Amino acid sequence: MIEPMPPSEFLAFLVYLGVLLAICIYVPVKVVSKWRRMRRARTHLTCRICGFRFLRRDAEGTCPHCQSRN
């Protein structure tokens, strides 16, 4: 026969379960967001001269607004 858990052990179990679930959700979300940010940095540029945001279309990353190379 299974003995019932005392209330203090049950509450501790709930706290540990909540922490475990938070970690299991938080870590993958942070990893995926970092990966997406790194991928976006390869294609989206901000011009150092005029501050215009644009998509990189060529290897040099020439700004379509002021024609400077970034």
C-alpha positions in Angstrom: 0.0 0.0 0.0 1.3 3.5 -0.9 1.7 5.9 2.0 0.3 9.4 1.5 2.9 12.2 1.3 3.1 14.6 4.2 2.1 18.2 3.2 5.6 19.5 3.6 7.1 16.9 1.2 4.2 17.5 -1.3 4.8 21.3 -1.3 8.6 20.7 -1.8 7.8 18.3 -4.6 5.6 21.0 -6.3 8.4 23.6 -6.0 11.0 21.3 -7.4 8.7 20.3 -10.3 8.0 24.0 -11.0 11.7 24.8 -11.1 12.4 21.8 -13.4 9.6 22.8 -15.8 10.8 26.4 -15.8 14.4 25.3 -16.7 13.1 22.9 -19.4 11.2 25.8 -21.0 13.6 28.7 -20.4 16.9 27.0 -21.7 15.6 25.9 -25.2 13.9 29.3 -25.7 17.1 31.2 -24.9 19.1 28.9 -27.2 16.7 29.3 -30.1 16.5 33.1 -29.7 20.4 33.3 -29.7 20.5 31.2 -32.8 17.9 33.3 -34.6 19.7 36.5 -33.6 23.0 35.2 -35.1 21.3 34.2 -38.3 19.7 37.6 -38.6 23.0 39.4 -38.1 24.4 37.8 -41.2 21.6 39.3 -43.5 20.5 42.5 -41.8 22.9 45.4 -41.6 22.9 48.9 -40.2 25.0 51.5 -42.1 27.9 52.9 -40.0 27.6 56.3 -41.8 23.9 57.1 -42.0 22.3 54.5 -39.7 20.1 53.1 -42.5 18.9 49.5 -41.9 18.9 47.3 -44.9 19.2 43.7 -46.1 22.6 42.5 -47.3 22.3 41.8 -51.0 25.9 41.7 -52.1 29.1 40.4 -50.4 30.3 43.9 -49.6 27.2 45.2 -47.9 26.9 48.5 -49.7 24.3 50.8 -48.2 21.5 51.6 -50.7 20.9 55.0 -49.0 24.4 56.6 -49.0 26.3 54.0 -51.1 29.1 53.5 -48.5 30.6 50.1 -48.0 30.1 48.6 -44.6 
